[in-house]
Amino acid sequence: MSSKKLLSEFTPLEMASRKAGFLTGFTKGIIKENPVLGLMLGLCSVLAVSTEVKNAIGMGCAMTFVLLGSNILVSLLRKTIPQKVRIPVFLIVIGSFTTIVDLVMNAYAPAIHKNLGIFIPLIVVNCIIIARAEAFAAKKQILESVIDALGMGFGYTLVLFVIATIREISGNGTFSGVKLFAEFNPVLVMMLPPGAFITIGLLMAVLRAIKK
């Protein structure tokens, strides 16, 4: 008899335990192991595209798509990928999904695609995606890998959105390109890399306070 159970064969207590596990797997990417504020991964794209909210959302969606697709495929192939060539295989898988999102954004969201520029192709070597493929998807079943990808993708997108909101409002007086104030003296440093570092530092302090 197979050791794997059908969903209907779990007792209510087992179902509750699995749901709690899935919830923990999803929320860890938002707070406990947030890829930006907790693990400090993918900062290059965060610093570059967080000057406008629409660019931040576009980058977050692109990252989440690639992360989800690569986690699913790596999890499905985890038992057939030779240990010695796992990293090249991971890069091929990630590169394939990056090409898909690059072409789709170029076709249906050309303005955002132009603004993001080189940072879309650079998703291939983003530390967040490679780290999740190596540390999680290559060792876990597909459902757990999907939950992990969604949690990490949402955590990345949420932080990117918050950083972009703070920087765009304080540095340009707009939100997603919409002017908010009749008269406004912008804090120009917020539109520069130092502004991104300042914002990330403040958010890290807030996150650590929440954890405590």
C-alpha positions, 0 to 999 in steps of 0.5 A, a space after each residue: 500500500 502506498 504511503 501517500 494518502 489521498 486528501 479525503 483519507 486525512 483525519 480532521 486533526 491531520 487536515 488542520 495540521 497540514 493547513 497550519 503547515 501550508 499557512 506557515 510556509 506561505 507567511 514565512 516569506 512575508 515576515 520570518 524569511 522575507 527575501 529582501 528584509 530578512 535574507 537580504 537577497 535580490 537587492 540590486 533589482 529592489 534598488 533600481 526599480 523601486 522609484 515608481 509603484 507601477 514598476 515595482 508591481 511589474 517587477 514583483 509580478 514577473 519575479 513571482 511568475 518565474 519563481 512559481 514556474 521554476 519551483 514547480 518544474 524543479 520539484 517535479 524533476 528533483 529525483 531525475 536531476 543529477 546532483 553534479 549538474 543541478 545548478 546548470 539545470 536550475 539556470 536553464 529552467 529559470 531562464 526559460 520562464 524568464 524568457 516567457 515573462 520577458 516576451 509577454 511583458 514586451 507584448 502586453 505591457 511595453 511601457 513597464 517592460 521598457 522601464 524595467 529594462 535589463 532587470 527582467 533578463 537579470 531575473 535569471 541570476 536573481 539570488 532569490 529564485 536560485 536559492 529557493 530552487 536549491 534550498 527548497 524546491 529540489 527537496 520538497 514535493 510540488 504543493 509545498 514548493 508552490 506554497 513557498 514560491 507564492 509566499 516568497 513572491 508575495 513577500 518580495 512584491 509587498 516589500 517592493 511596493 512599500 519601498 516604491 510607495 515611500 520613495 515615489 511619494 516623498 521623492 516625486 509627490 506622486 503615486 503610480 504617476 498620479 500627482 498627490 499635492 498641488 505644491 510639493 517640495 520633493 526630497 530628491 535623495 529618495 529617488 537616488 540609491 541612498 534613498 532606497 537604502 534608507 527606506 530598506 533600513 527603516 523597514 528592516 527596523 520595523 520588521 525586527 520590532 514586529 518579530 520581537 
